[in-house]
């Protein structure tokens, strides 16, 4: 059986202590969610702590083709930050469908957990409310889930901003969102951008500009993991499929990649 490449072609980051990432991975494993090696390595980058107790990588980017499981890495980052650090997190995506699915899965994790974790949720979640656009814990951990067309009332006391579907992220949206992590309670802010390779129809302006700056060495502060080819190749090159799809052979089917290659 052949498996996808677990190491990104581009892997730029600062080292740090990974104990919070390890605790998050162990928590997920305890509840039956076994992250793949590549997903673990991404968490090690995102959740590394420097010698001052701050994030070693304050600005992070993840680029990986569709259906490979970036959602699991994002959900782990949300839950780990809430449970172990009491972080206030803002999760945003371009489409409402994506936002609702991430919120549902985060909620489901807590509702299906043992009492020690389940009872961390504040009393307003005792009856599994459907209308709230956030999840909140008694340790002040909180995640707000919004599309980028609905960023009002996010407040200015958040610690982490997660920008999913980053290929559609615009300058105007960044101007509205960045101030929301300017004065977080724990004074250790972080921004994570995650997305798939942009298409011709992508409207985002931030993603390609940031990537260019990172690859050209114009910024040394950014953490960037990317599964991609160095040069454009034949879309039916199977070696390229396995190089760029880390979850291929694990749960991502070869037929799904073949279908993507035809579009």
C-alpha positions as CSV (number, residue, x, y, z in Angstrom):
1,X,0.0,0.0,0.0
2,X,1.3,3.4,-1.0
3,X,0.8,6.5,1.2
4,X,1.0,10.2,0.8
5,X,4.1,12.2,1.6
6,X,3.9,13.3,5.3
7,X,6.5,16.1,5.0
8,X,5.5,19.3,3.3
9,X,7.6,20.5,0.3
10,X,7.8,23.9,2.1
11,X,8.3,23.8,5.8
12,X,9.3,27.1,7.4
13,X,9.0,27.6,11.1
14,X,10.6,28.5,14.4
15,X,11.3,25.7,17.0
16,X,9.7,25.7,20.4
17,X,8.4,23.4,23.2
18,X,5.7,21.2,21.9
19,X,4.1,20.0,25.2
20,X,0.8,21.7,24.5
21,X,0.5,20.1,21.1
22,X,1.4,16.8,22.6
23,X,-1.4,17.2,25.2
24,X,-3.8,18.1,22.5
25,X,-2.9,15.1,20.4
26,X,-3.2,12.8,23.4
27,X,-6.6,14.2,24.2
28,X,-7.8,13.5,20.7
29,X,-6.3,10.0,20.7
30,X,-8.1,9.3,24.0
31,X,-11.4,10.0,22.3
32,X,-10.5,7.9,19.3
33,X,-9.3,10.5,16.9
34,X,-5.9,9.5,15.6
35,X,-4.3,12.3,13.7
36,X,-2.0,11.5,10.9
37,X,1.8,12.3,11.2
38,X,1.4,15.3,8.9
39,X,-1.5,16.7,11.0
40,X,0.6,16.2,14.2
41,X,3.6,18.0,12.6
42,X,1.3,21.0,11.7
43,X,0.1,21.2,15.3
44,X,3.7,21.1,16.5
45,X,4.4,24.2,14.4
46,X,1.2,26.0,15.4
47,X,1.4,25.2,19.1
48,X,5.2,25.5,19.7
49,X,6.1,27.7,22.7
50,X,9.3,29.8,22.9
51,X,11.5,30.4,25.9
52,X,9.3,33.3,27.0
53,X,6.1,31.3,27.1
54,X,4.8,32.9,23.9
55,X,3.9,31.3,20.5
56,X,7.1,30.5,18.6
57,X,5.1,31.1,15.4
58,X,2.6,33.9,15.7
59,X,1.6,33.9,12.0
60,X,1.0,30.5,10.4
61,X,0.0,29.4,7.0
62,X,-1.1,25.9,5.8
63,X,-1.6,25.0,2.2
64,X,-2.8,21.5,1.3
65,X,-5.1,20.1,-1.4
66,X,-8.8,19.5,-0.7
67,X,-10.0,16.5,1.2
68,X,-6.7,15.8,3.0
69,X,-7.9,16.7,6.5
70,X,-6.9,20.2,7.3
71,X,-10.2,20.5,9.1
72,X,-9.0,18.0,11.7
73,X,-5.9,20.0,12.4
74,X,-8.0,23.2,12.8
75,X,-10.4,21.6,15.1
76,X,-7.6,20.2,17.2
77,X,-6.0,23.7,17.4
78,X,-9.4,25.1,18.6
79,X,-10.1,22.5,21.2
80,X,-6.5,22.3,22.5
81,X,-6.4,26.1,22.9
82,X,-9.7,26.3,24.7
83,X,-9.2,23.3,27.0
84,X,-5.5,23.8,28.0
85,X,-5.0,27.5,27.7
86,X,-8.5,29.1,28.1
87,X,-8.0,30.9,24.8
88,X,-10.6,33.2,23.1
89,X,-10.6,32.1,19.5
90,X,-12.3,33.5,16.4
91,X,-12.8,31.0,13.5
92,X,-13.8,32.4,10.2
93,X,-14.4,30.9,6.7
94,X,-15.8,32.1,3.4
95,X,-18.9,29.9,3.3
96,X,-21.6,29.5,5.9
97,X,-21.6,25.7,5.3
98,X,-18.0,25.4,6.4
99,X,-18.5,27.5,9.5
100,X,-21.5,25.5,10.6
101,X,-19.7,22.2,10.1
102,X,-16.7,23.3,12.1
103,X,-19.0,24.6,14.9
104,X,-21.0,21.3,14.9
105,X,-17.9,19.2,15.2
106,X,-16.4,21.2,18.0
107,X,-19.6,21.1,19.9
108,X,-19.9,17.3,19.3
109,X,-16.5,16.8,20.7
110,X,-17.5,18.3,24.0
111,X,-21.0,16.7,24.2
112,X,-19.6,13.2,23.4
113,X,-16.7,13.5,25.9
114,X,-16.6,12.2,29.4
115,X,-17.9,14.4,32.3
116,X,-14.5,15.9,33.0
117,X,-14.4,17.5,29.6
118,X,-18.2,17.8,29.0
119,X,-18.7,19.8,32.2
120,X,-16.1,22.4,31.2
121,X,-18.8,24.0,29.1
122,X,-20.8,26.8,30.6
123,X,-24.4,26.3,31.8
124,X,-25.9,27.8,28.6
125,X,-24.8,24.6,26.8
126,X,-26.5,22.2,29.1
127,X,-29.3,21.5,26.6
128,X,-27.2,21.6,23.4
129,X,-28.4,25.0,22.0
130,X,-28.4,25.2,18.2
131,X,-28.6,28.9,17.6
132,X,-25.5,30.2,19.4
133,X,-22.5,31.0,17.1
134,X,-19.9,30.3,19.8
135,X,-18.8,27.6,22.3
136,X,-17.7,28.7,25.8
137,X,-15.9,26.9,28.7
138,X,-15.8,27.7,32.4
139,X,-12.0,28.4,32.1
140,X,-12.8,31.3,29.8
141,X,-11.9,29.3,26.7
142,X,-14.2,30.4,23.9
143,X,-14.5,30.1,20.1
144,X,-16.7,32.3,18.0
145,X,-17.7,30.9,14.5
146,X,-18.5,33.4,11.8
147,X,-18.4,33.8,8.0
148,X,-16.3,36.8,7.0
149,X,-19.4,38.7,5.9
150,X,-20.5,38.6,9.6
151,X,-17.6,39.9,11.7
152,X,-19.5,42.5,13.7
153,X,-19.6,42.1,17.5
154,X,-16.5,39.9,17.7
155,X,-15.0,42.1,20.4
156,X,-11.4,43.1,20.9
157,X,-10.4,40.5,23.5
158,X,-9.6,37.5,21.4
159,X,-6.3,35.6,21.4
160,X,-6.4,33.6,18.2
161,X,-7.7,34.3,14.7
162,X,-8.2,31.3,12.4
163,X,-8.8,32.1,8.8
164,X,-10.0,29.1,6.9
165,X,-10.6,29.0,3.1
166,X,-7.9,31.6,2.9
167,X,-7.9,31.7,-0.9
168,X,-10.9,34.0,-0.5
169,X,-9.5,36.2,2.2
170,X,-9.4,39.9,1.1
171,X,-7.7,43.0,2.4
172,X,-11.0,44.5,3.5
173,X,-11.7,41.5,5.6
174,X,-8.2,41.5,7.1
175,X,-8.7,45.2,8.1
176,X,-11.9,44.2,10.0
177,X,-10.5,41.1,11.6
178,X,-7.0,41.8,12.8
179,X,-8.0,44.3,15.5
180,X,-10.0,41.5,17.2
181,X,-6.8,40.0,18.5
182,X,-5.1,43.2,19.5
183,X,-5.7,42.9,23.2
184,X,-6.4,39.3,24.1
185,X,-6.8,38.3,27.7
186,X,-3.7,36.0,27.8
187,X,-1.5,38.5,25.8
188,X,-0.3,35.8,23.4
189,X,-2.0,36.3,20.0
190,X,-1.7,34.1,17.0
191,X,-3.1,34.1,13.4
192,X,-3.5,30.9,11.4
193,X,-4.4,30.9,7.7
194,X,-5.4,27.7,6.1
195,X,-6.5,26.9,2.6
196,X,-6.2,24.8,-0.6
197,X,-4.4,25.9,-3.7
198,X,-6.3,28.9,-5.1
199,X,-8.1,28.6,-8.4
200,X,-8.5,31.1,-11.2
201,X,-11.8,32.1,-9.7
202,X,-10.4,32.8,-6.2
203,X,-11.1,36.3,-5.0
204,X,-8.6,36.5,-2.2
205,X,-5.7,39.0,-2.1
206,X,-3.9,38.2,1.1
207,X,-3.1,34.5,0.5
208,X,-1.0,34.8,-2.7
209,X,0.7,38.0,-1.5
210,X,1.7,36.4,1.8
211,X,3.0,33.2,0.2
212,X,5.1,35.2,-2.2
213,X,6.6,37.2,0.6
214,X,7.4,34.1,2.6
215,X,9.0,32.2,-0.3
216,X,11.1,35.3,-1.3
217,X,12.3,35.7,2.2
218,X,10.8,39.1,2.6
219,X,9.3,38.0,6.0
220,X,11.1,35.8,8.4
221,X,8.3,35.8,11.0
222,X,5.9,33.6,9.1
223,X,5.5,29.8,9.7
224,X,4.5,28.1,6.4
225,X,3.7,24.5,5.6
226,X,2.8,23.6,2.0
227,X,2.1,20.4,0.0
228,X,2.7,21.3,-3.6
229,X,4.8,20.7,-6.7
230,X,7.9,22.8,-7.5
231,X,6.9,23.2,-11.1
232,X,3.6,22.6,-12.9
233,X,3.4,18.9,-13.9
234,X,1.0,16.5,-15.7
235,X,-2.2,16.4,-13.6
236,X,-2.2,12.6,-14.1
237,X,1.3,12.2,-12.7
238,X,0.6,9.7,-9.9
239,X,4.0,10.4,-8.2
240,X,2.9,14.1,-7.9
241,X,-0.4,12.9,-6.4
242,X,1.4,11.2,-3.6
243,X,3.8,14.0,-3.1
244,X,1.1,16.6,-2.7
245,X,-1.7,14.7,-0.9
246,X,-0.5,13.6,2.5
247,X,-3.6,11.7,3.4
248,X,-3.7,9.6,0.1
249,X,-3.8,6.0,1.0
250,X,-4.9,6.7,4.6
251,X,-8.4,7.8,4.1
252,X,-8.2,9.9,0.9
253,X,-9.0,7.6,-2.0
254,X,-7.0,7.5,-5.2
255,X,-10.2,7.8,-7.2
256,X,-11.0,11.1,-5.5
257,X,-7.6,12.5,-6.6
258,X,-8.1,11.3,-10.1
259,X,-11.5,13.0,-10.2
260,X,-9.9,16.3,-9.0
261,X,-7.2,16.0,-11.6
262,X,-9.8,15.9,-14.4
263,X,-11.4,19.2,-13.3
